[in-house]
C-alpha cells in the first residue's frame, strides 16, 4: 500500500504508525521511503539512513533483468521496464533481506530511494531515484499477509511516474482543511482514470466539526481518521513512544486500515496491464530516444503476472 497526501499532512507519520502496527502483530513488513524528504527512518526510530537505492540503480537493474533476452544490458533498462521470461522475480523475503536496507527497532525492514547527491543537483530529476522502487515493485510477487508500505512524494507529484499504479490500495492522508481537500480532489481525479483503489484517512482531527468537514468534501472515500494525539507528537519529537501509548480511537483506526487492506483483492491482471501501458508510454515519450532502442520490444507477450 501507499500513503500519499499534501506535504505536512502526516503521511510519513501514518506510514510509520501503520508499519509498526502491523509488525507488532507479527506480520512481515517492508517499509519503503519514496519521498525526496527522507524522514521515514527518523520516525521509525533509526539514527541513520539506509543505503540509497538510487545510488545502486545499475546493480538493481542487472539483478532484475537476469537472463531476460529482451533486456541485453542495464543501459537499456528504464524505470518502467516490465519483467518477462528470464527476469529475476522477487519474493517478499528477497525484498525483506535486501542488502541496502536497515532493520528498525520494531523489527521491520526499511528501504529508501535516497536524497539527491552533489552530482545530481541542478541536473537530475528525482524520479530517476524513485525508479528503483518502481522496478522493485514491478518484479515483486508478494502474497497474503505480506506488507509493503510505501511513503510517497507529496501531493500529485506521485503521478509523474507509473509508480502510483503499483499498489493494491492507496491511503490518502488528508487534514481537515481546504488545502488538504484540494490535494484529495486532484489525486482522486487522476487516480480514477486508472482504476486505482483509494481511501481517505483524516489526520489531525480535533473533533466532530473536523469529521463533518471531511465527510462533506470526501464523502464515502473517508475510511477513518486519526485524532490529534499527544502520543504521536511525542514520537515525532523523538521522545519515548510505544503503540500502547496511542489513544484507543487511533489504535482502532490503524486496525481498520489493515482490515480494509486485507480485504482488498489483488488484481494481477490490472497490475500487468498497467505495467505494459506505462512502459510503452514512457518509451514513446523519452526512453526510446534516451536509450537509442525501441523499448516496446522489452514487452514479453507470453509473460503471465502473478504467482
C-alpha positions as CSV (number, residue, x, y, z in Angstrom):
1,X,0.0,0.0,0.0
2,X,1.0,3.6,-0.4
3,X,0.5,6.6,1.8
4,X,0.1,9.9,-0.1
5,X,-1.1,13.4,0.7
6,X,-0.2,17.1,0.9
7,X,3.2,17.9,2.3
8,X,2.8,18.2,6.1
9,X,-0.4,16.2,6.2
10,X,1.3,13.4,8.2
11,X,1.7,10.8,5.5
12,X,5.2,9.8,6.8
13,X,3.9,9.6,10.3
14,X,0.9,7.5,9.2
15,X,3.3,5.2,7.1
16,X,5.4,4.6,10.2
17,X,2.5,4.1,12.6
18,X,0.8,1.6,10.2
19,X,4.1,-0.3,9.6
20,X,4.8,-0.5,13.3
21,X,1.2,-1.6,14.0
22,X,1.3,-4.5,11.5
23,X,4.8,-5.5,12.6
24,X,3.7,-5.6,16.3
25,X,1.1,-8.1,15.4
26,X,3.7,-10.4,14.0
27,X,3.2,-9.8,10.3
28,X,6.2,-9.3,8.0
29,X,6.6,-5.7,6.9
30,X,8.9,-3.8,4.5
31,X,8.7,0.0,4.6
32,X,10.0,2.0,1.6
33,X,10.7,5.7,1.7
34,X,10.0,7.0,-1.8
35,X,9.9,10.7,-0.8
36,X,12.6,13.2,-1.6
37,X,12.4,14.4,2.0
38,X,13.9,11.4,3.8
39,X,12.1,11.3,7.2
40,X,10.7,7.8,7.5
41,X,13.8,6.4,9.0
42,X,13.7,9.0,11.8
43,X,10.1,8.4,12.6
44,X,10.7,4.6,12.7
45,X,13.4,5.2,15.4
46,X,16.6,4.8,13.3
47,X,19.6,7.1,13.9
48,X,20.8,6.7,10.3
49,X,19.5,6.3,6.8
50,X,19.5,3.1,4.7
51,X,21.9,2.9,1.8
52,X,20.2,4.8,-1.1
53,X,18.6,2.6,-3.7
54,X,19.0,5.4,-6.2
55,X,22.8,5.1,-5.9
56,X,22.7,1.4,-6.9
57,X,20.4,1.6,-9.8
58,X,22.7,-0.2,-12.2
59,X,23.2,-3.1,-9.8
60,X,19.5,-3.3,-9.2
61,X,18.8,-3.4,-13.0
62,X,21.4,-6.1,-13.6
63,X,19.9,-8.2,-10.9
64,X,16.3,-7.8,-12.1
65,X,16.9,-8.3,-15.8
66,X,18.6,-11.6,-15.1
67,X,18.6,-13.8,-18.2
68,X,15.8,-12.0,-20.0
69,X,16.9,-11.9,-23.6
70,X,14.8,-8.8,-24.3
71,X,16.9,-6.7,-22.0
72,X,20.6,-7.1,-23.1
73,X,22.0,-4.6,-20.7
74,X,21.3,-2.3,-17.7
75,X,21.7,0.7,-20.0
76,X,18.5,-0.1,-22.0
77,X,16.5,-0.9,-18.8
78,X,14.4,2.0,-17.6
79,X,12.2,2.5,-14.5
80,X,9.2,1.1,-16.3
81,X,10.8,-1.9,-17.9
82,X,8.4,-4.8,-17.3
83,X,9.5,-8.3,-16.2
84,X,9.5,-11.1,-18.7
85,X,10.6,-14.7,-19.0
86,X,14.2,-14.9,-17.7
87,X,13.8,-11.9,-15.4
88,X,14.7,-12.2,-11.8
89,X,11.4,-12.1,-9.8
90,X,11.5,-11.1,-6.2
91,X,9.7,-12.8,-3.3
92,X,8.8,-10.8,-0.3
93,X,11.7,-12.4,1.6
94,X,14.1,-11.1,-1.1
95,X,12.8,-7.6,-0.5
96,X,13.0,-8.0,3.3
97,X,16.6,-9.1,3.1
98,X,17.7,-6.5,0.5
99,X,21.3,-5.6,1.4
100,X,20.6,-1.9,1.1
101,X,18.0,-1.9,3.8
102,X,18.1,-1.4,7.6
103,X,16.2,-3.2,10.3
104,X,14.3,-0.9,12.7
105,X,13.9,-1.3,16.5
106,X,10.4,-2.8,15.8
107,X,11.9,-5.5,13.6
108,X,10.6,-4.3,10.2
109,X,12.9,-3.6,7.2
110,X,13.3,-0.1,5.7
111,X,14.5,0.7,2.2
112,X,14.9,4.2,0.8
113,X,15.4,5.8,-2.6
114,X,17.8,8.3,-1.0
115,X,18.3,12.0,-1.4
116,X,19.9,14.0,-4.2
117,X,23.7,13.6,-4.4
118,X,26.0,16.5,-5.1
119,X,26.3,15.4,-8.7
120,X,22.5,15.4,-9.1
121,X,21.9,19.0,-8.0
122,X,20.6,21.1,-10.9
123,X,20.8,18.3,-13.5
124,X,18.8,15.3,-12.4
125,X,15.1,14.5,-11.9
126,X,14.2,13.0,-8.6
127,X,12.1,10.4,-10.3
128,X,15.3,8.8,-11.6
129,X,15.8,7.8,-7.9
130,X,12.2,6.7,-7.4
131,X,12.7,4.5,-10.4
132,X,14.5,1.9,-8.2
133,X,11.3,1.5,-6.1
134,X,9.2,1.2,-9.3
135,X,11.4,-1.5,-10.7
136,X,11.5,-3.5,-7.4
137,X,7.7,-3.4,-7.2
138,X,7.3,-4.4,-10.9
139,X,9.3,-7.5,-10.2
140,X,7.8,-8.4,-6.8
141,X,5.5,-11.3,-6.1
142,X,4.1,-10.7,-2.7
143,X,1.4,-12.9,-1.1
144,X,-1.4,-12.6,1.5
145,X,-0.1,-11.5,4.9
146,X,3.0,-9.8,3.5
147,X,3.0,-6.0,3.7
148,X,4.9,-3.4,1.7
149,X,4.3,0.1,3.0
150,X,5.5,3.0,0.7
151,X,5.7,6.6,1.8
152,X,5.2,8.5,-1.4
153,X,6.2,12.0,-2.6
154,X,3.9,14.9,-1.6
155,X,0.8,15.9,-3.4
156,X,0.1,14.9,-7.0
157,X,3.8,14.6,-7.8
158,X,3.3,10.8,-7.5
159,X,1.7,10.9,-10.9
160,X,5.0,11.8,-12.6
161,X,5.7,8.1,-13.0
162,X,3.7,4.8,-13.2
163,X,4.6,4.1,-9.5
164,X,1.1,5.2,-8.4
165,X,-0.4,2.1,-10.0
166,X,1.8,-0.4,-8.2
167,X,-0.4,-0.7,-5.1
168,X,-3.4,-2.8,-4.0
169,X,-4.7,0.2,-2.0
170,X,-3.6,3.8,-1.7
171,X,-4.3,5.7,1.5
172,X,-4.6,9.5,1.1
173,X,-3.9,11.3,4.3
174,X,-6.0,14.5,4.5
175,X,-6.1,17.2,7.1
176,X,-9.5,18.8,7.6
177,X,-8.5,21.9,5.6
178,X,-9.2,23.4,2.2
179,X,-5.6,22.6,1.2
180,X,-5.9,19.0,2.3
181,X,-9.2,18.6,0.4
182,X,-7.7,20.2,-2.7
183,X,-4.9,17.6,-2.9
184,X,-7.6,14.8,-2.4
185,X,-9.7,16.2,-5.3
186,X,-6.7,16.3,-7.6
187,X,-5.5,12.9,-6.6
188,X,-8.9,11.4,-6.9
189,X,-9.4,12.8,-10.4
190,X,-6.1,11.3,-11.7
191,X,-6.5,8.0,-9.8
192,X,-10.0,7.4,-11.2
193,X,-8.7,7.2,-14.7
194,X,-6.5,4.2,-13.9
195,X,-8.7,2.1,-11.6
196,X,-6.5,3.0,-8.6
197,X,-8.2,2.0,-5.3
198,X,-8.2,5.0,-3.0
199,X,-9.3,5.5,0.6
200,X,-9.0,8.7,2.7
201,X,-7.6,8.8,6.2
202,X,-8.3,12.0,8.0
203,X,-5.5,13.3,10.2
204,X,-5.0,15.8,13.0
205,X,-8.7,15.7,13.7
206,X,-9.7,17.8,16.7
207,X,-13.4,17.0,17.0
208,X,-16.8,16.4,15.2
209,X,-16.6,19.6,13.2
210,X,-13.4,18.4,11.5
211,X,-15.0,15.0,10.8
212,X,-18.1,16.7,9.3
213,X,-15.8,18.9,7.1
214,X,-14.1,15.8,5.8
215,X,-17.3,13.9,5.2
216,X,-18.8,16.9,3.3
217,X,-15.9,17.1,0.9
218,X,-14.7,13.5,0.7
219,X,-17.9,11.5,1.1
220,X,-17.7,7.7,1.1
221,X,-14.0,7.8,0.4
222,X,-13.4,8.7,4.1
223,X,-12.4,5.5,5.7
224,X,-11.4,6.6,9.1
225,X,-9.5,9.4,10.9
226,X,-6.7,9.9,13.4
227,X,-7.5,12.2,16.3
228,X,-5.0,14.8,17.4
229,X,-2.6,12.8,19.5
230,X,-0.1,13.8,22.2
231,X,1.5,10.3,21.9
232,X,2.1,10.9,18.1
233,X,3.5,14.3,18.8
234,X,5.9,12.7,21.3
235,X,7.0,10.2,18.6
236,X,7.6,13.0,16.1
237,X,9.7,14.9,18.7
238,X,11.8,11.8,19.3
239,X,10.5,11.2,22.8
240,X,9.7,7.7,24.1
241,X,6.8,6.2,22.3
242,X,5.2,2.8,22.0
243,X,2.0,1.8,20.2
244,X,0.4,1.2,23.6
245,X,0.6,5.0,24.1
246,X,-1.8,5.6,21.3
247,X,-5.3,6.7,22.2
248,X,-7.9,3.8,21.7
249,X,-9.6,5.6,18.8
250,X,-6.3,6.0,16.9
251,X,-5.4,2.3,17.6
252,X,-8.8,1.3,16.2
253,X,-8.1,3.5,13.1
254,X,-4.9,1.6,12.4
255,X,-6.7,-1.7,12.8
256,X,-9.3,-0.6,10.3
257,X,-6.6,0.3,7.8
258,X,-5.2,-3.2,8.0
259,X,-8.6,-4.9,7.8
260,X,-9.5,-2.8,4.7
261,X,-6.2,-3.7,3.0
262,X,-6.6,-7.4,3.8
263,X,-10.0,-7.4,2.2
264,X,-8.7,-5.7,-1.0
265,X,-8.5,-8.1,-3.9
266,X,-5.1,-8.3,-5.5
267,X,-5.6,-7.7,-9.2
268,X,-2.6,-9.2,-11.0
269,X,-4.2,-8.7,-14.4
270,X,-4.6,-4.9,-13.9
271,X,-1.1,-4.8,-12.4
272,X,0.4,-6.4,-15.6
273,X,-1.8,-4.4,-18.0
274,X,-0.7,-1.1,-16.4
275,X,2.9,-2.2,-16.2
276,X,2.9,-2.5,-20.0
277,X,0.8,0.6,-20.6
278,X,3.1,2.9,-18.7
279,X,6.3,1.3,-20.1
280,X,5.1,1.9,-23.7
281,X,4.0,5.4,-22.8
282,X,7.4,6.2,-21.3
283,X,9.2,4.6,-24.3
284,X,7.4,6.8,-26.8
285,X,7.8,10.0,-24.7
286,X,11.5,9.8,-23.8
287,X,13.0,6.4,-23.2
288,X,13.5,5.3,-26.9
289,X,15.4,8.4,-27.6
290,X,17.4,8.3,-24.4
291,X,18.5,4.6,-24.9
292,X,18.6,4.6,-28.7
293,X,16.5,1.5,-28.8
294,X,12.8,0.6,-29.4
295,X,11.8,-0.4,-25.8
296,X,8.5,-1.8,-26.9
297,X,10.5,-4.9,-27.7
298,X,11.0,-5.3,-23.9
299,X,7.4,-6.3,-23.5
300,X,7.1,-10.1,-23.3
301,X,3.6,-11.0,-24.6
302,X,3.9,-14.5,-23.2
303,X,4.7,-13.4,-19.6
304,X,1.9,-14.0,-17.0
305,X,1.8,-11.8,-14.0
306,X,1.2,-13.3,-10.5
307,X,2.4,-16.3,-8.6
